[in-house]
Every structure is written in structure tokens, then in C-alpha cells.
Amino acid sequence: MTETSEAGAPDTGATETLSYRMMALGPIVGLLLMWLLPDSLPFAGRAAAGCALWMAIWWMTEAVPIPVTSLLPLVLFPLFGIGTFGQVSAPYANAVVFLVLGGVILGLATERSNLHRRVALRTIQMVGTRPDQIVLGMMIASAFISAWISNTATAVIMVPIGASILKLVRDLDREKGVDRKFAAALMLGIAYGVTIGSTATLVGQPPTALMAAYLMDQQDYLMGFAQWMMIGVPFAVVMLAIAWVLLTKVVYRSDLRELPGGAALIRREVEGLGPMSKAEARVSLIFLGAIFFWVVVPLISKIAFVGDALPFLGGISSSQVAMTAAVACFVVSSGQRDANGRPVALLTWDAARDIPWGLLLLFGGGLSLSAAFTLTGLSGWIGAQVGSLGDMPPLVVLIVAAVVGLGLTELTSNTATAAAFFPIMGSVAVGIGIDPLIMTAVMTLAVCSAYMLPVATPSNAVAFGSGEVSIKQMVRAGVWLNMISLVVIFVLIETLVPMVLTR
């Protein structure tokens, strides 16, 4: 919390001191760990462990910007003999980094064309305009959009739509105003819909893509786009239904039975959009084409006669599809022309300013750290040290890992938590005889299940920033969803995940 001076202005000096303390804490604790670790671990392994702790502290406290922390491997690893600069920098160009980049660009094109708004409003129009139906519609729309574009962008798109609905209620009945329970359910429904929907695909949020990259690099396991959807979509559907029931029927059951004028508002918004523009139609085609190659092509390429007739289909990667879609957004005309009469593309390069380049650096830093764990033998050493935990039931170990991951992600970036803990928990899994695929899936779902605090996810922060929901209201619903998500995760781990994640 920022301290204030006697005059009431923020005391930035106190904030800077705290930041500098955290900055100093990272290298001090990292060097201390290097000194304390036994000589049975080679120096490079001790250095990798110290650097990992340094990075984890900076990532979780954000003492410096997260992307800056992600550049530390390029500086520290060659210095400590962990690898050459070429070896250390290679993960920054991992295929999954380009998968995320392509997904981000496709999301930007969707926003620029206004296609996202049409999808959201049509969804609400289909489900109805009773308060609980509106919450369901907003949750479904938020979940679907966030499965393909960033959480922050989806929240920024959907929260204003929710706010306009609440404004309508105030305008229609100025005496009663807005039922606070309905306002809380609507805004939290949007936030939770964004968070839940983003677990459905590998491009939905950074930890899922980071998981695929970690498994590819460190476990030699290729996680297919459709393969993860076989886990992510059921998880998202179940959690979305539970969240809706919890918000509208249990915690924030509204006294409103019907929203006055709700149908008219949505109809006016839809009519205001007019017919689908050329830009929307062309982005839709690119979007559907990408989904087809992400989901359908990997399945049909495994059919014997299709594989024999079209062998190249099996070689098309998810990252290749994402970058093809991204390039198409820059070369396909939007149907408009500039002042000189030249066609304007769906996206111009100016849009690159909105690409989260820092996020891509975070991926690179996390993957470089994971590679260092293997290169220096640190992964094997950690596995050997925790081998004594092998007497504990694997389910207990997985539960502890999930609780730790979920607890940390309530207070820190879920991407930073995933980057720091994937290599550690993978090593623990090997040491105690748990399949690293299962451990990684548990950690991924856990760090993607933060519902309790505004700082937990961008969608929670945007919803809280609307002023329609308090921290107390968010905690009241979020604590139940956190506990329920743990139960759902372990039902999946005991049933679906072992069937899908096979070597």
C-alpha cells in the first residue's frame, strides 16, 4: 500500500524504497541459495537455482517490470557458465512464442473490425433478457471471446457492455436503481467468464501456451491444439455452469425477475451495428480458417487414407497456422480505401504497437529458465532430493501443488507463477514417480483458476475498476469458486486427463 505524506500526497519515496528492497532481495537471496546448496550439485546447477530464485522474486514482487526480469537469463546464464549466449537465447524464438504472437494479432484484427461486439450482443440476444439470462449470455460471450484473444482485451470489450446494461436499469427505474446483487453477478460473471473461457485453448491465456512450450522443450511431448481443447473445453464448460449457478442462484440471487427494456436495449445495439461489414466478414473467414486448421486438420490427418493422400497435413503446426492467420490480417483488404484510393488492410503495421511484446519476452525467459534446469542437471538433482516423498500418495502431492499454484496466482501474475514453477514441479514429479504431464496439467489449471482478488487476473481488475463490484463481493464469490475449481481439477485428473495425455 502506498504511504501518504502529511500533505496527503502519495509518498513516492516509500514506494521506491520498497521496490529497491525487493530488487536487492532477488540477487541477495539467489546468491545465498547458490552458497547453501551442496557441492553434490555442480556449480552451474547451483547458479541456475540461484538465478531461478532471483527471477521468481522479481517476477512475483514486480520489483522491476516483468519483461525486464525475463531478460535476466541472457545476462546471467552465460556469465555463470550455464550455456552460451546462443543456447540461452534460442528459447526466446520457441514455436509457442509465435503461436501466441499469431493469436494476439488475430485478436487485434477481431477488435479492429468490431466483430467481437457483434458476437457478444448476438449471444445475449439468443439467451434472453432476464437478469440471470443476461449474466449467462455475458459469461458465454466473454468465455468464447477470451478463448481466442487476450483476457485483458476481452474484459475491456465486455465490461462496458455490462455497464451499459446497468445504466439502462438505472434510467428506467430511477427510484429503485440497480439491484446491487444483479450488478455484482453481472460484473463478476464477465470477469469469471473471461478467466474460465481462456483455459479452453492454447492461445486463450499465457500459461496454457507456456505449458505447451515447456512440455515440448523439457518433456519432448507435443501438445496439440485440439488435444488440449479435449481437457480445456470440458473444464471451461463445467466451471462456467458452476460459476453461473453460484453467482445468480446462491451468492448474488437478484430480486429482479425481468429487466425492464432489456430486450429493446440489446435489439437497438444490434441494429446499431448494421449489416456485417466486409472487414468483419473477412476476419471471420480468417478466424474460422485458423480454427479449422487448429482443431479439425490434426484429427483428419490421423485418418489412414487422408494421411496417405495428403501427408503434408500432419506436418502443419499450430504455430504455422497462427502466423499464417497473422500474415493474412496484414495482406487481406478490409474493403476500405485510404485518401489516395489505395486498399487498406484489415490491420496496418501501426497495430504492432498493441502487441504485448513484453509477454513474448516473458515466454522466452521462462523457457530459457526451464532449459537451464535440464542443461545443468538441476532438474535431475531436485528429482533425486524429493524422491523420499514417493511414499506419499500421488494425489496428495498433486493437491499440494495445485493449492500452492492457485494461492500464488491470487497474488501474482499467473504467467510468472507458471514460468517459475513448471520446471520445479516437473522435477518434483519425476523425483516421486508422477508423470510430469499430469503434474504440468494440474499446475496449468490451478494457476488459471484465480477468482478472489482484483490483482489475481486482468479481468478481475477491469471488473473491479468499473465500480460496480467491491473487493468484499469478489472475495465472497471467489473463495467458493477457488475451492470448487480444485475439486473439478482433480476430477479431471482422475478421469479425462490420463486418457488425453498419453505418450
C-alpha positions in Angstrom: 0.0 0.0 0.0 1.3 3.5 -0.9 2.0 5.6 2.1 1.0 9.2 2.2 2.8 12.3 3.4 1.4 14.8 5.8 0.0 16.9 3.0 -1.9 13.9 1.7 0.1 13.4 -1.5 1.5 9.9 -2.2 4.9 9.4 -0.7 6.7 8.0 -3.8 9.9 7.7 -1.8 8.4 4.9 0.3 7.2 3.1 -2.8 10.7 3.4 -4.4 12.4 2.2 -1.2 10.1 -0.9 -1.1 10.9 -1.5 -4.8 14.6 -1.2 -4.3 14.4 -3.5 -1.3 12.8 -6.1 -3.5 15.3 -5.5 -6.2 18.1 -6.1 -3.8 16.4 -9.1 -2.2 16.4 -11.0 -5.5 20.2 -11.2 -6.1 21.0 -11.5 -2.4 18.7 -14.5 -1.8 19.8 -16.0 -5.1 23.5 -15.8 -4.2 22.7 -17.1 -0.7 21.0 -20.2 -2.2 24.0 -20.8 -4.5 26.2 -20.8 -1.4 24.0 -23.0 0.7 23.4 -25.7 -1.9 25.7 -28.8 -1.5 28.7 -29.5 -3.7 27.0 -32.6 -4.9 25.3 -30.3 -7.4 27.7 -28.8 -10.0 28.4 -25.1 -9.9 26.3 -24.5 -13.0 23.3 -26.2 -11.3 23.7 -24.1 -8.2 23.9 -21.0 -10.3 20.8 -22.0 -12.2 18.9 -22.5 -8.9 20.1 -19.1 -7.6 19.1 -17.3 -10.8 15.7 -19.1 -10.7 15.0 -17.8 -7.2 16.2 -14.3 -8.2 13.9 -14.3 -11.2 11.0 -15.7 -9.1 11.3 -13.0 -6.5 11.4 -10.3 -9.1 8.6 -11.8 -11.1 6.3 -12.2 -8.1 7.0 -8.8 -6.5 7.3 -7.0 -9.8 10.3 -5.1 -8.3 11.2 -4.4 -12.0 8.9 -4.8 -15.0 8.2 -8.5 -15.6 9.6 -8.4 -19.2 12.9 -7.0 -17.8 13.2 -9.9 -15.4 12.6 -12.2 -18.3 15.8 -10.9 -19.9 18.0 -11.9 -17.0 18.9 -15.3 -18.5 20.6 -13.5 -21.4 22.7 -11.6 -18.9 23.3 -14.2 -16.1 23.4 -17.6 -17.7 26.4 -17.1 -20.0 28.2 -15.3 -17.0 27.8 -18.3 -14.8 28.6 -20.9 -17.5 25.1 -22.2 -17.7 25.3 -22.1 -21.5 26.5 -20.0 -24.4 24.5 -16.9 -25.4 23.2 -18.8 -28.5 21.9 -21.6 -26.3 20.3 -19.3 -23.8 18.7 -17.1 -26.4 17.2 -19.9 -28.5 14.1 -20.4 -26.4 13.1 -16.8 -27.0 12.3 -17.9 -30.5 10.4 -21.0 -29.5 7.5 -22.1 -31.7 4.9 -21.4 -29.0 6.1 -17.8 -28.8 4.9 -17.4 -32.4 1.7 -19.3 -31.7 0.9 -16.6 -29.1 2.0 -13.8 -31.4 -0.2 -15.0 -34.1 -3.2 -15.4 -31.7 -2.6 -11.8 -30.5 -2.6 -10.4 -34.0 -5.7 -12.3 -34.9 -7.4 -10.9 -31.8 -6.4 -7.4 -32.7 -8.0 -7.8 -36.2 -11.1 -9.1 -34.5 -11.3 -6.0 -32.3 -10.5 -3.5 -35.1 -13.2 -4.9 -37.3 -15.8 -4.8 -34.4 -16.6 -8.5 -34.9 -16.2 -9.1 -31.1 -19.1 -6.8 -30.3 -21.4 -8.5 -32.8 -20.6 -11.9 -31.3 -21.2 -10.7 -27.7 -24.5 -8.9 -28.5 -25.9 -11.8 -30.6 -25.1 -14.2 -27.8 -27.1 -12.2 -25.3 -29.9 -11.9 -27.8 -30.1 -15.6 -28.1 -30.1 -16.4 -24.3 -32.7 -13.9 -23.2 -33.0 -10.7 -21.1 -34.0 -12.0 -17.6 -31.2 -10.9 -15.2 -29.9 -14.5 -14.8 -30.1 -15.0 -18.6 -28.2 -11.8 -19.2 -25.5 -12.9 -16.8 -25.4 -16.2 -18.6 -25.2 -14.5 -22.0 -22.4 -12.2 -20.9 -20.5 -15.1 -19.4 -20.8 -17.3 -22.6 -19.8 -14.4 -24.8 -16.9 -13.5 -22.5 -15.7 -17.1 -22.4 -15.9 -17.6 -26.1 -14.1 -14.5 -27.0 -11.4 -15.0 -24.3 -10.7 -18.5 -25.7 -9.1 -16.7 -28.7 -8.0 -13.3 -27.7 -6.3 -11.9 -24.6 -8.1 -11.7 -21.2 -7.4 -8.0 -20.8 -8.8 -7.2 -24.3 -11.9 -9.4 -23.7 -12.6 -7.8 -20.3 -12.2 -4.3 -21.8 -14.6 -5.3 -24.5 -17.3 -6.9 -22.3 -17.3 -4.8 -19.1 -18.5 -1.6 -20.9 -21.4 -3.7 -22.4 -22.3 -4.8 -18.9 -22.0 -1.3 -17.6 -24.4 -0.1 -20.4 -27.0 -2.7 -19.2 -26.7 -1.5 -15.6 -27.1 2.1 -16.8 -30.3 1.2 -18.7 -31.7 -0.2 -15.5 -30.9 3.0 -13.6 -32.5 5.1 -16.4 -35.7 3.0 -16.4 -36.3 3.0 -12.7 -34.6 5.9 -11.0 -36.3 5.2 -7.7 -35.0 1.7 -7.2 -31.9 2.0 -9.3 -29.8 -1.2 -9.8 -30.1 -4.2 -7.6 -26.6 -4.5 -6.2 -26.8 -8.2 -6.3 -27.5 -8.1 -10.1 -24.7 -5.6 -10.6 -22.2 -7.8 -8.7 -23.4 -11.0 -10.5 -23.1 -9.3 -13.9 -19.7 -7.9 -13.5 -18.2 -10.9 -11.7 -19.9 -13.1 -14.3 -18.0 -11.2 -17.0 -14.7 -11.4 -15.1 -15.1 -15.1 -14.3 -16.3 -15.9 -17.8 -13.1 -14.4 -19.3 -10.9 -16.3 -16.9 -12.7 -19.6 -17.4 -13.0 -19.4 -21.1 -9.4 -18.6 -21.6 -8.4 -22.1 -20.3 -10.2 -23.8 -23.3 -7.4 -23.3 -25.9 -3.7 -23.0 -26.0 -3.9 -19.3 -27.1 -6.6 -18.3 -24.5 -4.1 -17.2 -21.9 -0.3 -17.3 -21.5 0.1 -20.2 -19.0 -1.6 -22.7 -21.4 0.8 -21.7 -24.2 3.7 -21.7 -21.8 2.7 -25.3 -20.7 2.8 -26.5 -24.3 6.2 -24.9 -24.8 7.6 -26.4 -21.6 6.3 -29.9 -22.4 7.8 -29.7 -25.9 11.2 -28.5 -24.7 11.6 -30.4 -21.5 9.5 -33.5 -21.8 9.7 -33.9 -25.6 5.9 -34.0 -25.7 3.9 -32.2 -28.4 0.7 -30.9 -27.0 -1.7 -30.5 -29.9 -4.2 -27.6 -30.1 -7.2 -30.0 -30.3 -5.7 -32.2 -27.7 -5.6 -29.5 -25.1 -9.2 -28.5 -26.0 -10.3 -32.0 -25.0 -9.2 -31.0 -21.5 -9.7 -27.3 -21.5 -13.2 -27.2 -23.1 -14.8 -29.6 -20.6 -13.1 -27.8 -17.7 -14.4 -24.4 -19.0 -17.9 -25.7 -19.7 -18.2 -27.2 -16.2 -16.7 -24.2 -14.4 -18.8 -21.8 -16.4 -22.0 -23.6 -15.4 -21.0 -23.8 -11.8 -19.9 -20.1 -11.7 -23.3 -19.0 -13.2 -25.3 -21.0 -10.7 -23.1 -19.8 -7.8 -23.5 -16.1 -8.8 -27.2 -16.0 -9.8 -28.8 -18.6 -7.7 -26.7 -18.7 -4.5 -24.4 -15.8 -3.6 -26.0 -12.9 -5.6 -29.5 -14.0 -6.3 -31.2 -10.9 -7.7 -34.7 -9.7 -6.7 -35.3 -8.6 -10.3 -37.4 -11.1 -12.2 -37.3 -9.3 -15.5 -35.1 -6.5 -16.8 -37.4 -3.7 -18.0 -36.5 -2.8 -21.5 -33.6 -5.2 -21.7 -34.7 -6.8 -24.9 -35.1 -3.4 -26.5 -31.6 -2.3 -25.4 -30.0 -5.3 -27.0 -32.1 -5.0 -30.1 -31.1 -1.4 -30.5 -27.4 -2.2 -30.0 -27.6 -5.0 -32.6 -29.5 -2.7 -35.1 -26.9 -0.1 -34.5 -24.2 -2.4 -35.8 -25.9 -2.7 -39.1 -25.1 -5.5 -41.6 -21.8 -7.3 -41.3 -19.1 -5.2 -42.9 -16.5 -6.6 -45.4 -13.9 -6.3 -42.7 -15.9 -8.3 -40.2 -16.7 -11.0 -42.8 -13.1 -11.3 -43.9 -11.8 -11.5 -40.3 -14.5 -14.2 -39.7 -13.2 -16.2 -42.6 -9.6 -16.0 -41.4 -10.7 -16.8 -37.9 -12.7 -19.8 -39.0 -9.9 -21.0 -41.2 -7.5 -20.9 -38.3 -9.9 -22.8 -36.0 -10.3 -25.4 -38.8 -6.6 -26.0 -39.1 -6.1 -25.9 -35.4 -8.9 -28.3 -34.5 -10.1 -30.3 -37.5 -7.0 -30.8 -39.6 -5.0 -32.6 -36.9 -7.9 -35.0 -36.4 -8.5 -35.8 -40.1 -4.7 -36.1 -40.8 -4.7 -39.1 -38.5 -7.2 -40.9 -40.7 -5.2 -43.5 -42.7 -6.3 -42.7 -46.2 -6.2 -39.0 -45.6 -2.7 -39.2 -44.2 -1.6 -41.3 -47.2 -3.2 -38.9 -49.8 -2.2 -35.7 -48.1 0.9 -36.4 -45.9 1.7 -32.7 -45.6 -1.3 -32.1 -43.4 0.4 -33.9 -40.5 3.3 -31.5 -40.7 1.2 -28.4 -40.3 1.9 -27.0 -36.8 -0.3 -24.8 -34.6 2.3 -22.0 -34.7 2.4 -22.2 -38.5 -1.4 -21.8 -38.7 -1.3 -18.8 -36.2 1.4 -17.0 -38.2 -0.5 -17.7 -41.5 -3.6 -16.1 -40.0 -1.5 -13.2 -38.7 0.1 -12.5 -42.1 -3.4 -12.7 -43.7 -4.6 -9.9 -41.4 -1.9 -7.6 -42.8 -2.4 -8.5 -46.5 -6.2 -9.0 -46.9 -8.1 -5.8 -47.7 -10.6 -4.5 -45.3 -12.8 -3.3 -48.1 -11.9 0.3 -47.4 -9.6 2.7 -49.2 -7.3 5.5 -48.0 -7.3 9.1 -49.1 -5.2 8.1 -52.2 -7.7 5.4 -53.2 -5.4 2.5 -52.2 -6.9 -0.5 -50.4 -6.4 -0.6 -46.6 -5.6 -4.0 -45.0 -7.5 -5.5 -42.1 -4.5 -4.5 -39.9 -1.8 -1.9 -40.6 1.6 -2.2 -39.0 0.6 0.5 -36.6 -1.3 -2.2 -34.8 2.0 -3.7 -33.8 2.2 -1.1 -31.0 -0.6 -3.0 -29.3 1.1 -6.4 -29.4 2.3 -7.3 -25.9 5.9 -7.7 -26.7 6.8 -7.9 -23.1 4.6 -11.0 -22.8 6.6 -12.7 -25.5 9.8 -11.9 -23.6 8.3 -13.5 -20.6 7.7 -16.7 -22.5 11.3 -16.6 -23.7 12.7 -16.0 -20.2 10.5 -18.8 -18.7 11.6 -21.3 -21.4 15.2 -20.3 -21.1 15.0 -20.9 -17.3 13.4 -24.3 -17.9 16.1 -25.3 -20.4 18.8 -24.3 -17.8 17.2 -26.7 -15.3 17.8 -29.6 -17.7 21.1 -28.4 -19.2 22.8 -28.1 -15.7 21.4 -31.2 -14.3 19.4 -29.3 -11.7 16.1 -31.0 -12.7 17.5 -34.4 -12.0 19.1 -33.3 -8.7 15.8 -31.8 -7.5 14.0 -35.0 -8.5 16.5 -37.1 -6.6 16.2 -35.0 -3.5 12.4 -35.2 -3.4 12.4 -38.9 -4.1 11.7 -39.5 -0.4 8.2 -38.1 -1.0 7.5 -41.1 -3.1 5.9 -42.7 -0.1 3.1 -40.1 -0.1 0.0 -40.8 -2.2 0.5 -39.1 -5.6 -2.9 -37.4 -5.2 -1.8 -35.7 -2.0 1.3 -34.3 -3.8 -0.8 -33.1 -6.7 -3.3 -31.4 -4.3 -0.5 -29.6 -2.5 1.0 -28.5 -5.9 -2.4 -27.2 -7.0 -3.1 -25.3 -3.7 0.3 -23.7 -3.9 -0.2 -22.7 -7.5 -3.7 -21.3 -7.0 -2.7 -19.5 -3.9 0.3 -17.8 -5.5 -1.7 -16.8 -8.6 -4.2 -14.9 -6.5 -1.4 -12.5 -5.5 0.9 -12.6 -8.5 0.9 -12.9 -12.3 -0.3 -16.4 -13.3 2.1 -16.3 -16.2 5.0 -15.5 -13.9 3.9 -18.2 -11.5 3.7 -20.8 -14.3 7.1 -19.8 -15.7 8.7 -20.1 -12.3 7.0 -23.3 -11.2 6.7 -25.5 -14.3 10.4 -26.6 -14.2 10.4 -27.0 -10.4 7.2 -29.1 -10.2 8.3 -31.1 -13.3 11.4 -32.1 -11.4 9.4 -32.9 -8.3 7.1 -35.1 -10.4 10.0 -37.1 -11.8 11.5 -37.5 -8.4 8.5 -39.0 -6.8 7.3 -41.1 -9.8 4.4 -38.9 -11.0 4.0 -38.4 -14.8 5.3 -34.8 -15.5 2.4 -34.4 -18.0 -0.1 -34.9 -15.2 1.8 -32.5 -12.8 2.1 -29.9 -15.5 -1.7 -30.1 -16.4 -2.5 -29.7 -12.7 -0.3 -26.6 -12.3 -1.7 -25.1 -15.5 -5.3 -25.4 -14.5 -4.5 -24.3 -11.0 -2.7 -21.1 -12.0 -5.6 -20.3 -14.4 -8.2 -20.5 -11.6 -7.9 -17.2 -9.7 -11.2 -15.6 -8.9 -10.9 -14.0 -5.4 -8.9 -10.7 -5.7 -8.7 -7.8 -8.3 -4.9 -8.4 -8.6 -5.4 -12.1 -9.5 -6.3 -11.6 -13.2 -6.7 -8.7 -15.6 -10.4 -9.5 -16.0 -10.9 -9.2 -12.2 -9.1 -5.9 -12.2 -11.2 -4.5 -15.1 -14.4 -5.6 -13.5 -13.4 -4.1 -10.1 -12.4 -0.9 -11.9 -16.0 -0.5 -13.1 -17.0 0.5 -9.6 -20.0 -1.9 -9.7 -18.4 -4.6 -7.6 -16.4 -4.4 -4.3 -13.5 -6.4 -3.2 -15.7 -7.9 -0.4 -18.2 -9.1 -3.1 -15.4 -10.5 -5.2 -13.9 -12.4 -2.3 -17.3 -13.8 -1.2 -17.9 -15.4 -4.6 -14.2 -16.1 -5.5 -13.4 -18.1 -2.4 -16.1 -20.6 -3.3 -15.0 -20.8 -6.9 -11.4 -21.4 -5.9 -12.4 -24.4 -3.8 -14.7 -25.7 -6.4 -12.1 -25.4 -9.1 -9.7 -27.6 -7.1 -12.4 -30.3 -6.9 -13.1 -30.0 -10.7 -9.4 -30.2 -11.5 -8.9 -33.4 -9.6 -12.0 -35.0 -11.1 -10.4 -34.3 -14.5 -7.0 -35.5 -13.3 -8.6 -38.8 -12.2 -10.7 -39.3 -15.3 -10.2 -37.3 -18.5 -6.5 -36.1 -18.3 -4.9 -39.6 -18.3 -6.9 -40.6 -21.3 -5.9 -37.5 -23.3 -2.3 -37.0 -22.2 -0.8 -40.3 -23.4 2.8 -40.7 -24.6 
